């Protein structure tokens, strides 16, 4: 770990503030950001588990029309960290997203799509595993089982995140933009596929106390923030290539007790149907880390034509 005594206002890739330079972690360096991000994601008391959560809404966005609130989206994941001999940190994770009724908050088993008038069966998200390495250089984009090929290894820049200090708080955003061949090709999945290419963006905003980030006694740091996702129509909505897309708008954070975040109905449903997702993987797996689109293609069957 790198240390630096902050003097005056240190400047990061994004903003400035005395808490960016230390005294424990220098957030202007790849190594400082590796440890900072690991403490946000998990716990560097290696092997100790940590929960993250998110709660919010899925909106429909169509050309020339105002956005429509469609569904609730509530989910969580369990993360465990292990350090490799070369210093890379394994982030071991399982995560779920449960879709809920906007009025009652109940987890949905069926849903009347207000955009089509058709009643469909929601397919909740269950990603096991969703692992990656936290290093002192930026990672390569996810391969999603080979659908998003990387090509020759590029020179990876130092893992320096855009930290901003606002008084007693640090803020940091990560944006991910992907465009790759859709696992749900329209010739096989005419009702589920948004088209030959999957275009997805995600936006993560983290807010953390400066005193926590710069406290060497804390092996894990809590954060609050927002998660937004721009994605094609969810395949189980059976929207095909209709113009438009889904927009997730969620709060997110970390917690030691999921019961402080979620209604008991959500946790009861998760316990009944996704019990293992309360526990992070114990060891690294070479199984591919896939998104919900790839899981859908592997685990579901194409829907019949409407009215068939």
C-alpha positions in Angstrom: 0.0 0.0 0.0 1.2 3.4 -0.8 1.1 6.2 1.7 1.3 10.0 1.2 0.9 12.9 3.5 -1.6 15.3 2.0 -0.5 18.9 1.9 -2.9 21.4 0.6 -5.3 20.1 -2.1 -4.3 17.0 -4.1 -5.7 16.6 -7.6 -7.0 13.3 -9.0 -8.0 12.3 -12.5 -11.4 14.0 -11.8 -11.3 16.6 -9.0 -9.3 17.8 -6.1 -9.2 17.8 -2.3 -6.8 17.1 0.6 -8.4 13.7 1.2 -7.4 12.5 -2.3 -3.7 12.5 -1.4 -3.7 10.6 1.8 -2.5 10.1 4.5 -3.3 6.4 4.1 -4.1 5.9 0.4 -2.9 8.1 -2.5 -5.9 8.1 -4.9 -3.7 9.6 -7.6 -1.9 6.2 -8.0 -3.0 2.8 -9.4 -2.0 1.0 -6.2 -3.9 3.4 -4.0 -7.0 3.0 -6.2 -6.7 -0.8 -6.2 -6.9 -0.9 -2.4 -9.5 1.8 -2.2 -11.8 0.0 -4.7 -11.2 -3.3 -3.1 -12.3 -1.9 0.3 -15.4 -0.4 -1.4 -16.3 -3.7 -3.1 -15.4 -6.1 -0.4 -13.2 -6.6 2.6 -9.4 -6.9 2.6 -9.7 -9.0 5.7 -9.3 -11.6 3.0 -12.2 -14.1 2.8 -14.7 -12.0 4.9 -18.0 -11.5 3.1 -19.7 -8.2 2.3 -23.2 -7.4 0.8 -24.0 -4.7 -1.7 -27.6 -3.8 -2.6 -29.7 -1.7 -5.1 -33.3 -0.7 -5.2 -35.2 1.3 -7.8 -37.2 1.3 -11.0 -37.1 0.1 -14.6 -38.4 2.7 -17.1 -39.4 2.3 -20.7 -37.9 5.0 -23.0 -39.5 5.2 -26.5 -38.8 7.7 -29.3 -41.0 10.8 -29.1 -42.8 9.7 -25.9 -42.3 10.4 -22.2 -40.7 7.6 -20.2 -42.9 5.1 -18.4 -42.3 3.4 -15.1 -42.6 -0.3 -15.7 -41.2 -2.3 -12.8 -39.4 -2.2 -9.5 -35.9 -3.6 -9.5 -34.4 -4.9 -6.2 -31.3 -6.9 -5.8 -28.2 -7.7 -3.9 -24.9 -9.5 -4.1 -22.4 -11.1 -1.8 -18.7 -10.4 -2.4 -15.6 -12.0 -1.0 -12.0 -11.0 -1.8 -8.8 -13.1 -2.1 -5.4 -11.8 -2.9 -3.2 -13.6 -5.4 0.6 -14.0 -4.9 1.2 -11.4 -7.7 -0.9 -8.8 -5.8 -4.1 -9.0 -8.0 -7.3 -9.2 -5.9 -10.0 -11.7 -6.8 -13.5 -10.3 -6.5 -15.8 -13.3 -6.0 -19.4 -12.5 -6.4 -23.0 -13.8 -6.8 -25.8 -11.4 -7.5 -29.5 -11.3 -8.2 -32.1 -8.8 -9.4 -35.8 -9.4 -8.6 -38.5 -7.6 -10.5 -41.3 -6.3 -8.3 -44.8 -4.8 -8.8 -44.7 -1.0 -8.6 -47.8 -0.8 -6.5 -47.6 -3.7 -4.0 -43.8 -4.4 -3.9 -44.5 -8.1 -4.5 -41.9 -10.1 -6.4 -43.5 -10.8 -9.8 -44.3 -14.2 -11.1 -46.3 -12.8 -14.1 -46.6 -9.3 -15.5 -48.9 -7.6 -17.9 -46.7 -5.6 -20.2 -48.4 -2.2 -20.5 -46.6 -1.5 -23.8 -48.1 -4.5 -25.5 -51.0 -5.6 -23.4 -49.5 -9.1 -23.2 -49.1 -11.0 -19.9 -45.6 -12.5 -19.7 -43.4 -14.4 -17.2 -40.6 -12.3 -15.7 -37.2 -13.9 -15.6 -35.2 -12.6 -12.7 -31.5 -12.1 -12.9 -29.2 -14.6 -11.2 -25.5 -14.2 -12.0 -23.3 -16.9 -10.6 -20.4 -16.2 -10.7 -19.7 -12.6 -11.6 -16.0 -12.4 -10.8 -13.2 -10.2 -11.9 -9.8 -9.1 -10.9 -9.0 -5.8 -9.1 -5.5 -4.7 -10.1 -3.4 -1.5 -10.2 -4.3 -1.2 -13.9 -7.6 -0.9 -15.6 -9.2 -4.3 -16.5 -10.1 -5.4 -20.0 -13.8 -5.2 -20.9 -15.8 -8.4 -20.0 -15.8 -11.1 -22.7 -19.3 -12.5 -21.9 -18.3 -16.0 -22.9 -16.4 -14.9 -26.0 -19.1 -12.7 -27.5 -17.1 -9.6 -26.8 -13.6 -10.5 -28.1 -10.7 -8.4 -26.9 -8.2 -8.7 -29.7 -4.5 -8.2 -28.9 -3.8 -7.1 -25.3 -3.7 -3.3 -25.2 -1.5 -1.3 -22.9 -3.6 -1.0 -19.8 -3.4 2.4 -18.1 -3.0 2.8 -14.3 -6.2 2.2 -12.4 -6.8 5.8 -11.4 -10.4 6.7 -10.8 -12.0 10.1 -11.0 -12.3 11.1 -7.3 -13.8 14.4 -6.3 -13.8 15.7 -2.7 -16.8 17.7 -1.4 -16.2 18.7 2.2 -16.2 15.5 4.2 -17.2 13.3 1.3 -15.4 11.7 -1.7 -17.4 11.0 -4.9 -16.4 8.7 -7.7 -18.1 7.5 -10.9 -17.5 4.6 -13.2 -19.1 4.4 -16.7 -19.1 1.2 -18.8 -20.2 1.3 -22.4 -20.5 -1.9 -24.4 -21.6 -2.9 -27.9 -21.1 -6.6 -28.9 -22.9 -9.4 -30.7 -26.2 -10.2 -29.0 -26.5 -13.7 -27.5 -30.1 -13.5 -28.5 -30.0 -13.3 -32.3 -33.3 -12.4 -34.0 -33.4 -15.4 -36.3 -33.6 -17.8 -33.3 -35.2 -15.4 -30.8 -37.6 -13.2 -32.9 -39.7 -12.1 -29.9 -36.9 -11.7 -27.3 -34.1 -10.2 -29.4 -33.5 -6.4 -29.7 -31.4 -7.0 -32.8 -28.0 -8.4 -33.8 -26.0 -6.2 -31.4 -26.4 -5.7 -27.7 -25.7 -2.1 -26.7 -25.5 -1.6 -22.9 -24.2 1.2 -20.7 -23.9 1.2 -16.9 -23.2 4.1 -14.6 -22.0 3.7 -10.9 -21.7 6.7 -8.6 -20.1 6.1 -5.2 -20.1 8.4 -2.2 -17.8 7.6 0.8 -16.6 9.5 3.8 -13.1 10.8 3.5 -12.3 9.8 7.1 -13.3 6.2 6.3 -11.3 6.0 3.1 -8.2 7.3 4.8 -8.6 5.2 8.0 -6.0 2.3 7.8 -7.9 0.5 10.5 -10.9 -0.1 8.2 -10.5 -3.2 6.0 -13.8 -2.4 4.3 -15.5 0.9 3.6 -19.2 1.5 3.2 -20.6 3.7 0.4 -23.9 5.0 -0.9 -24.6 6.0 -4.5 -26.6 5.3 -7.6 -26.7 2.7 -10.3 -28.1 3.3 -13.8 -28.3 0.9 -16.7 -29.3 1.5 -20.3 -30.1 -1.8 -21.9 -32.3 -3.3 -24.6 -35.9 -4.4 -23.8 -35.6 -7.2 -21.4 -36.0 -10.4 -23.5 -38.9 -11.8 -21.4 -40.9 -8.6 -22.2 -41.3 -10.0 -25.7 -40.8 -6.6 -27.3 -38.5 -7.8 -30.1 -37.0 -5.0 -32.1 -39.6 -2.4 -31.1 -37.9 1.1 -31.0 -36.8 2.1 -27.5 -34.9 0.7 -24.5 -35.0 0.1 -20.8 -33.5 2.5 -18.2 -32.7 1.3 -14.7 -32.6 4.0 -12.0 -31.5 2.7 -8.6 -30.0 3.7 -5.4 -27.2 1.4 -4.2 -24.9 0.9 -1.2 -23.5 -1.6 1.2 -24.9 -3.1 4.3 -24.2 -5.7 7.0 -27.9 -6.5 7.3 -30.0 -7.0 4.2 -33.1 -6.8 6.4 -32.4 -3.1 6.9 -32.8 -2.5 3.2 -35.4 -4.9 1.8 -39.0 -5.8 2.7 -39.3 -9.3 4.2 -41.3 -10.4 1.1 -38.3 -9.8 -1.1 -35.9 -11.6 1.2 -38.3 -14.5 1.8 -38.6 -14.9 -2.0 -34.8 -14.8 -2.4 -34.3 -17.3 0.4 -36.8 -19.7 -1.1 -35.6 -19.4 -4.7 -32.0 -18.1 -4.6 -30.6 -19.2 -1.2 -27.0 -19.6 -2.3 -26.9 -16.0 -3.4 -26.7 -14.9 0.2 -23.2 -16.4 0.2 -20.3 -15.3 -2.0 -18.3 -17.9 -3.8 -15.5 -19.4 -1.7 -12.9 -19.7 -4.5 -12.1 -18.4 -8.0 -13.8 -20.2 -10.9 -12.8 -20.4 -14.5 -16.5 -20.4 -15.4 -17.3 -17.3 -17.6 -18.9 -14.3 -15.9 -21.9 -13.7 -18.0 -24.6 -11.0 -18.1 -28.3 -11.6 -17.9 -28.6 -11.8 -21.7 -26.1 -14.7 -22.0 -27.8 -16.5 -19.1 -31.2 -16.1 -20.8 -29.9 -17.5 -24.1 -28.4 -20.5 -22.2 -31.3 -21.3 -19.9 -34.5 -20.2 -21.7 -36.4 -21.3 -24.9 -37.7 -19.0 -27.6 -41.3 -17.9 -27.0 -44.1 -19.0 -29.4 -45.6 -16.4 -31.7 -48.2 -14.3 -30.0 -51.6 -16.0 -30.2 -50.1 -19.4 -31.1 
